[in-house]
Amino acid sequence: MEKVSINGEYIKLDSLLKLAGLVYTGGQAKMEILDGNVSVNGEVCLMRGKKIRRGDTVLFDGVEIVIE
């Protein structure tokens, strides 16, 4: 499990994947999300602009990210 701290109220899902170093580009993040490879709080999420807030959990490529 990896913990990621955010400064604002939320971070968009595609930006979180880049911030966590799980993808290199926004385009790659978009494709992974649209292909159904990302889960938010246990459910597959297809919205790259989904607002991720403190306490949310994101799972991608076997890596679990907890937002704090």
CORLIN-V528844 format. One record per pair of residues at least 24 apart in sequence whose ideal C-beta (glycine too) atoms are under 10 Angstrom apart, sorted by the first residue. I is the first residue (numbers start at 1). J is the second residue. D is the distance in whole Angstrom. If there is no record, write none. Layout:
# CORLIN-V528844
i->{I,I}
j->{J,J}
d->{D,D}
This chain:
# CORLIN-V528844
i->{1,1,1,1,1,1,2,2,2,2,2,3,3,3,3,3,4,4,4,4,4,4,4,5,5,5,6,6,6,6,6,6,8,9,9,9,10,10,10,10,10,10,10,11,11,11,11,11,11,11,11,12,12,12,12,12,12,13,13,13,13,13,13,13,13,13,13,13,13,13,14,14,14,14,14,14,15,15,15,16,16,16,16,16,16,16,16,17,17,17,17,17,17,17,19,20,20,20,20,20,21,22,22,22,22,22,23,23,29,32,32,33,37,39,40}
j->{57,59,63,64,65,66,58,63,64,65,66,64,65,66,67,68,52,54,58,65,66,67,68,54,67,68,52,53,54,56,67,68,53,51,53,54,50,51,52,53,54,56,67,50,51,52,53,54,56,58,67,47,48,49,50,51,52,38,40,45,46,47,48,49,50,51,52,56,58,60,38,47,48,49,50,52,48,49,52,40,50,52,56,58,60,65,67,48,52,58,60,61,63,65,65,58,60,63,65,67,63,58,60,61,63,65,60,61,60,60,61,60,61,64,65}
d->{9,10,8,5,8,6,10,6,7,5,7,10,8,5,8,5,9,10,9,5,7,6,7,9,8,5,8,8,7,10,6,8,10,8,7,9,9,4,6,5,8,9,9,10,8,5,8,10,9,10,7,9,7,5,7,7,7,7,7,6,10,7,6,7,4,8,6,9,7,9,9,9,4,7,9,10,9,9,9,10,9,5,9,6,9,7,8,9,10,8,6,9,10,9,9,8,8,8,5,10,10,9,5,6,6,8,8,9,9,7,8,9,7,9,10}
